[in-house]
Amino acid sequence: MEKKYHFIGIKGSGMSALALMLKQMGKEVQGSDSTDYYFTQYGLEQAGVPLLPFDEKNIKPDYELIVGNSFNDDNNVEVAFADKNGFPYRRYHEFLGHFMENFTSIGVAGAHGKTTTTGLLSHVMSSAVDTSYLIGDGTGRGNANSKYFVFESDEYQRHFMPYHPEYTIITNIDFDHPDFFHGIEDVTETFQEYAQNISKGIFVYGEDENLRKITAKAPIYYYGFEDKEDYQAKNLIRTTRGSSFDAYFRGEFLGHFVVPTYGKHNVANALAVVGVTHQLGLDMQDIADHMLTFRGVKRRFTEKKVGETIIIDDFAHHPTEIEATLDAARQKYPDREIVAVFQPHTFTRTIAFADDFAKVLDHADTVYLAEIYSSAREVDHHQITAQDLADKVRKPARVIKADNVSPLLDHERAVFVFMGAGNIQKYENAFEKLLGQLTDNVQ
């Protein structure tokens, strides 16, 4: 009898995607987590995956245990119970490293843009050929008979080191996770080690000076907008409906591509997808056709409209990501006021990037800051507050609380860009509720 898979911390974005993929492959899957609502649980509920509160009674000796990277015997009763009783378990990245050996695997790595690029690559490949995938927005698709497997390859705490995919995209190298990495040199060295795991092809953004330092046994293909790149995007046109470009491989025209996403960074991501699928020998016209139908991924420039107000939800929590998200909003809504509502994520990141956050937030017309979201793995030493960050922003900036978002009503027909990796959606939901009440009163 096949084992049941039990996920400890199943609502994590990677964990939920893996659980969904195994469920679709016909495996028996369940999981436990906090009872707080998280956006990934909807897909799990729709798939019929049992979601349980943390309890040592959930653990059975014959279960295959997969443990989220945030949990250990100090902060989780199930992990403590497993350790006490000698029940073996694997971390998410350990399980994934073994799992991907069943396919021709393509990892998507990089400091920023992993999830959207993984989503786009998964979309075009699964439309063209049988492909299983794991996306960092909690989405997964599984078929044991798939030839290809596309997944998000995360550098945090060097989690991608057990991965040995045939191909990988590396979108960029940037200093992030200051609670773990010591600086940009440390991050670059980590990606250099990861590159040694790749056997058939590495696709890197050629205009990133740190990526240019990468060496590997596998062929390296550079992509970007300059003539020196192997894969080059020319004749770029950015409109309020998306972006289009012509793709070339070492001077050879591959096709015209339209991607319904915004910002120059997303054109680069799309070009990386073109490069991978070209090397895999897939039909370029097929890829162009499927790229047109891409609808994005969860919490990456996700839009909704309430009356005349546009609300954009985005996972951006690093200065580079915030800059890209605001650039995308400007591209799509050039004639509207752009209001940034940003929740800094972790005290260590806020301290490390305070000046950079202030600089990129100035790309908005008005800025609102939520209180800093603290992770379970850090302590507030009272070195920085959201107000300290607001004081650094040149544009009008103020701090708001989730139980009173009424200051946002001062902006009519604006585009509100809610950004953060914590619980910024509490602020977003409160604002939507407030707008709904106003609409009901008007009617």
Stockholm file with secondary structure:
# STOCKHOLM 1.0

chainA/1-443         MEKKYHFIGIKGSGMSALALMLKQMGKEVQGSDSTDYYFTQYGLEQAGVPLLPFDEKNIKPDYELIVGNSFNDDNNVEVAFADKNGFPYRRYHEFLGHFMENFTSIGVAGAHGKTTTTGLLSHVMSSAVDTSYLIGDGTGRGNANSKYFVFESDEYQRHFMPYHPEYTIITNIDFDHPDFFHGIEDVTETFQEYAQNISKGIFVYGEDENLRKITAKAPIYYYGFEDKEDYQAKNLIRTTRGSSFDAYFRGEFLGHFVVPTYGKHNVANALAVVGVTHQLGLDMQDIADHMLTFRGVKRRFTEKKVGETIIIDDFAHHPTEIEATLDAARQKYPDREIVAVFQPHTFTRTIAFADDFAKVLDHADTVYLAEIYSSAREVDHHQITAQDLADKVRKPARVIKADNVSPLLDHERAVFVFMGAGNIQKYENAFEKLLGQLTDNVQ
#=GR chainA/1-443 SS CCCCEEEETTTSHHHHHHHHHHHHTTCCEEEEECSSCCTTHHHHHHTTCCEEESCGGGCCTTSEEEECTTCCTTTCHHHHHHHHHTCCEEEHHHHHHHHGGGSEEEEEECSSSHHHHHHHHHHHHHHHSCEEEEETTTEEECCTTCSEEEEECCCGGGTTTTCCCSEEEECCCCCCCTTTCCSHHHHHHHHHHHHTTCSSEEEEETTCTTGGGCCCSSCEEEEESSTTSSEEEEEEEEETTEEEEEEEETTEEEEEEEESCCSHHHHHHHHHHHHHHHHTTCCHHHHHHHHTTCCCCTTSSEEEEETTEEEEEECCCSHHHHHHHHHHHHHHCTTSCEEEEECCBCHHHHHHHHHHHHHHHTTSSEEEECCCBCCTTCCCCSSCCHHHHHHHCSSCEEECBTTBCGGGGGCTTCEEEEECSSSHHHHHHHHHHHHHHHHHHHC
#=GC SS_cons         CCCCEEEETTTSHHHHHHHHHHHHTTCCEEEEECSSCCTTHHHHHHTTCCEEESCGGGCCTTSEEEECTTCCTTTCHHHHHHHHHTCCEEEHHHHHHHHGGGSEEEEEECSSSHHHHHHHHHHHHHHHSCEEEEETTTEEECCTTCSEEEEECCCGGGTTTTCCCSEEEECCCCCCCTTTCCSHHHHHHHHHHHHTTCSSEEEEETTCTTGGGCCCSSCEEEEESSTTSSEEEEEEEEETTEEEEEEEETTEEEEEEEESCCSHHHHHHHHHHHHHHHHTTCCHHHHHHHHTTCCCCTTSSEEEEETTEEEEEECCCSHHHHHHHHHHHHHHCTTSCEEEEECCBCHHHHHHHHHHHHHHHTTSSEEEECCCBCCTTCCCCSSCCHHHHHHHCSSCEEECBTTBCGGGGGCTTCEEEEECSSSHHHHHHHHHHHHHHHHHHHC
//
